Amino acid sequence: MAIARKPNRKATSAVDVEALINRGGSPGGSGPREVQAKTTPILLRLPAGMGERLDAALKNRPVRLPRHTWILEAIHEKLTRESPPEE
Amino acid sequence: MIVVVGGIKGGSGKTTIATNLAVIRSVENHDLLLIDADDQETATDFTILRNERTEGNAGYTSIQLAGPAVRAQTQRLAGKYQDIVIDTGGRDTTSQRAALTIADLLLVPFVPRSFDIWTLEKVGALVGEMQPANPRLKAYAFLNRADSRGQDNDEAMSFLRESSALTFIDTPIGSRKAFANAAAQGLGVTELRPCDPKAMDEIQILYRYVFDINLESQSRGPG
């Protein structure tokens, strides 16, 4: 057979999948990945009532703080108190 | 089957839907991979808690992926699992786009509120943009965190039905505390005790639509 049909081009070959994907915004984690890698996610389970006490303490502050920041500060204070920096 | 739970609005309950579908599918003895492609990593945190509560027997495998790796890695893993559920974040990201290039179904939950419904057009445009790269992609919209009463559900549904890019499926999920209570224990809402029968029914109906009823053939219609 000397003559063959003209090969069909695949419709999807015209689609630049990579370019399509890259039109999307960067996922939040992909930029500062190194920074994220230095944090450790911890699931915190509070005893009954402690969450309410925490929220009440936050509510009574003259300057509002996110709960996460308050907990971080509390951990930092305890770490500093119980393991003073070496001289 | 590869199911993406996506959209471009935060707070629509994507992770709740993705994790509940994953739990039900795995309880029914299907080998399932849950891919967390949301930088908030909530599906991953849920799975960590679930593994803690079940002594490592979450019932499914969970991994985190981001960006173009969502496409490449999912393609590699597709043959190893019966089903894959991908939870994407609430933005038009490279992760979500990569997922849409290899998905069979996109499920988009919509809260019956104006700000959420206003994203319908952009989600439709995103689907239309991705379909040339993935002609088998089908997109479905449904109400999530629906009101127990009032007109908002009906109005939202009428807007969702207008979309040509997304097919509306009448499987509303109510705004029910049981979902949050279950998640806080690393459970799907179908595993929560005491159970919330309405929440269980609603998620089961959505599940049946996604996995048991062939949405693709339904949307094609007879013939």
Boltz contact constraints between the chains, C-beta under 6 A:
constraints:
  - contact:
      token1: [A, 15]
      token2: [B, 132]
      max_distance: 6.0
  - contact:
      token1: [A, 15]
      token2: [B, 133]
      max_distance: 6.0
  - contact:
      token1: [A, 17]
      token2: [B, 101]
      max_distance: 6.0
  - contact:
      token1: [A, 17]
      token2: [B, 133]
      max_distance: 6.0
  - contact:
      token1: [A, 20]
      token2: [B, 133]
      max_distance: 6.0
  - contact:
      token1: [A, 21]
      token2: [B, 68]
      max_distance: 6.0
  - contact:
      token1: [A, 21]
      token2: [B, 94]
      max_distance: 6.0
  - contact:
      token1: [A, 21]
      token2: [B, 97]
      max_distance: 6.0
  - contact:
      token1: [A, 21]
      token2: [B, 98]
      max_distance: 6.0
  - contact:
      token1: [A, 24]
      token2: [B, 92]
      max_distance: 6.0
  - contact:
      token1: [A, 24]
      token2: [B, 93]
      max_distance: 6.0
  - contact:
      token1: [A, 24]
      token2: [B, 94]
      max_distance: 6.0
  - contact:
      token1: [A, 24]
      token2: [B, 97]
      max_distance: 6.0
  - contact:
      token1: [A, 25]
      token2: [B, 91]
      max_distance: 6.0
  - contact:
      token1: [A, 25]
      token2: [B, 92]
      max_distance: 6.0
  - contact:
      token1: [A, 25]
      token2: [B, 93]
      max_distance: 6.0
  - contact:
      token1: [A, 27]
      token2: [B, 39]
      max_distance: 6.0
  - contact:
      token1: [A, 27]
      token2: [B, 66]
      max_distance: 6.0
  - contact:
      token1: [A, 27]
      token2: [B, 67]
      max_distance: 6.0
  - contact:
      token1: [A, 27]
      token2: [B, 93]
      max_distance: 6.0
  - contact:
      token1: [A, 27]
      token2: [B, 95]
      max_distance: 6.0
  - contact:
      token1: [A, 28]
      token2: [B, 39]
      max_distance: 6.0
  - contact:
      token1: [A, 29]
      token2: [B, 39]
      max_distance: 6.0
  - contact:
      token1: [A, 29]
      token2: [B, 66]
      max_distance: 6.0
  - contact:
      token1: [A, 30]
      token2: [B, 66]
      max_distance: 6.0
  - contact:
      token1: [A, 30]
      token2: [B, 67]
      max_distance: 6.0
  - contact:
      token1: [A, 43]
      token2: [B, 49]
      max_distance: 6.0
